[in-house]
Amino acid sequence: MELSEEKKENMYRNMLRIRQFERKVDQFISRGDITGTTHLYIGQEAVAVGAVNALEKEDYISSTHRGHGHSIAKGSDIKEMMAELFGKSTGACKGKGGSLHIIDTETHNLGANGIVGGGIPIAVGAALAMDMQEKDEVILNFFSDGAMNQGAFHEAANLASTWNLPVVFVCENNQYGMSTSVEKAFNIKDLAARAKAYNIPGVKIDGNKVLEVYDAVKEGVKRAREGGGPSLIVAETYRWKGHSKSDAKVYRSKEEEQAWKDRDPIAHFEEELKNEGLLDDDKVKKIHEEVDSEIEKAVTFAQDSPYPAKKELFDDVYVDAEVEL
């Protein structure tokens, strides 16, 4: 299906929205205004936006510990996301989830996950539920190269294949599992080759090209929705920042980082849209200003929002408890 001009522009805007959101979060983390840790998505924007745009609104996603980009791409309110990172009661999870556990049932986002590979069996469980209820939805499961060596991936992929479940596995190969490079963690060059073990389609794509991601995921979603079962897509990309806020990135060179930044997914898509006549410098400037304003409003909303009250400490838990506070 050919993308409309409006949808392409919205994809560009959403990639920029993710980038600017993460940059602002990085500033607050470095100053200690946002506590705890966080895992930034800068550099990988094309994967989330390309993949999610291949879904229907009713379809689901499951995410990772690096989940802000997935949430924004799926349509989460960035004011509520920012408030969640600040631990405020107006946050997506009432300030109780934080960066690693943002969930948004309204956009059919089953949530980020602090466990590496933890979202993979969740996605397959959701796909099983859809299959048993004879629903038309599919689920897109994001994980990274580090998670592909977890037992959860192999067990879930085998079950999804055996039971022909409507799930699309999207591995964001950002080249490092914490500080371990893919070259040291794998004895294969193409991670998509692992699909052969489960008799499902597997393809490696350029994860910095949003339309290439869109096309590959669209095919996988179509296959899943029509009863063809799961598929594996490995999107080659790169995280510009460290694994988390405490990562000094001493394990990789400045030359390597610059080589990947020269393949900036946003700059690439911007140039593509300019060549098509859909964007010009004035339009780009306007979009940047609108996105920056949106981010600033989200920050103001988060900073002005209250923290959860002490009496709410035991709300939303599975066991009733009466505790003196």
PyMOL commands that set and color helices and strands:
alter all, ss='L'
color gray80, all
select helices_A, chain A and resi 5-31+45-52+68-74+78-85+99-101+105-107+119-132+145-149+151-162+182-185+191-198+210-225+254-261+265-275+281-304+310-312
alter helices_A, ss='H'
color red, helices_A
select strands_A, chain A and resi 60-62+139-144+167-173+176-177+180-181+202-206+231-236
alter strands_A, ss='S'
color yellow, strands_A
deselect
rebuild
show_as cartoon
